[in-house]
Amino acid sequence: MKPKTTKLLYWILTIIFALAMFFDGIGGVTQQEAGQEVMRHLGYPMYVLIIFGVAKLLGVIAILQTKYQTIKEWAFAGFAFNFLGAFASRAFAGDGFGLIVLPLIMLAVMFLVYALWKKYQLVKQ
């Protein structure tokens, strides 16, 4: 893949992923009813919506910034834990396949963004 293509693909997927996490984070911070229903269904206390929402918003900032690589790595790790936790929570709650697999799809998208970021770092040096 050409360096320009790598850069373009990286930024397009990163922005799409960041937007998805941004809106999810805003939904958590504002404690939207849909999020509250999910937390009740999974058996979590309502205050975790705010904690997860703030963490997602900070993670979005971390993956969009270009200066601090270690913080970006930690943000990707945090998102990975989030998606794995969501997968496990849905599975243990006995949810259907569609609800269980969605966090794994987001995890795959995140890993694609991460891999493109690493490739882009090599190309731009």
C-alpha positions, 0 to 999 in steps of 0.5 A: 500500500502506498504511503498516501493511501495508508495515511488516508485510510488511517485517518478515515477509519480513525475519524469514523471510529472516534465519532462512534466512540464520541457519540457513545461517550456523550450518551453515557455522560448525559445518561441517555435512556437507552444506556440506562436500559442496557445498564439495568439489563446487565446489572450495572449501577447507573453511575458507571455510564458517566465513568465509561462516558468520560473514559470514552471521551478522553480516549477519543482525544487520545487517539486523535492527538499525534504528539503523545504515542504512549497515551494513544497506546493506552487509549487503544488498550482501554477501548479493547478492554471496553469492548471485551468487557461489553462482549463478556457482559452481553454473553453472561446476560444471555443476550442474542448473537447480534448483541454479543457480536457487536462489541467484537465487530467494534474491537476488530475495527479498533484493531484495524485502526491500530494496525493502520496507525502503526503502519502509518508511523513506519511509512512517515519516518 
